[in-house]
């Protein structure tokens, strides 16, 4: 399941990061345009993080539905650099974690 996660989540990251820079250079920019290249880099990074945030949760759900042990999945995927360690600041940017926090926050108090 780790290899599927790497293919599903991590393989598209480099093209997503480089795509806006390549498109800008190919269609608009010149080699010395640092502002346009910087904006393209920030756009690529934002798109890349968004891809990871959405797809790592979808992949985790897919793996758990197929019988993966949650703790072992976390441990193996941290080792493969697919997931952040539990409690890490960047783990909190995963869309599934954000949804869970919002559900807890909006739950009626008893």
Secondary structure, DSSP 8 states (H G I E B T S, - for coil): -HHHHIIIIIHHHHHHHHHHHHHHHHHT--TT-HHHHHHHHHHHHHHHHHHHHHHHHHHHHHHHHTT--HHHHHHHHHHTTSS--TT-GGGGGSHHHHHHHHHHHHS---
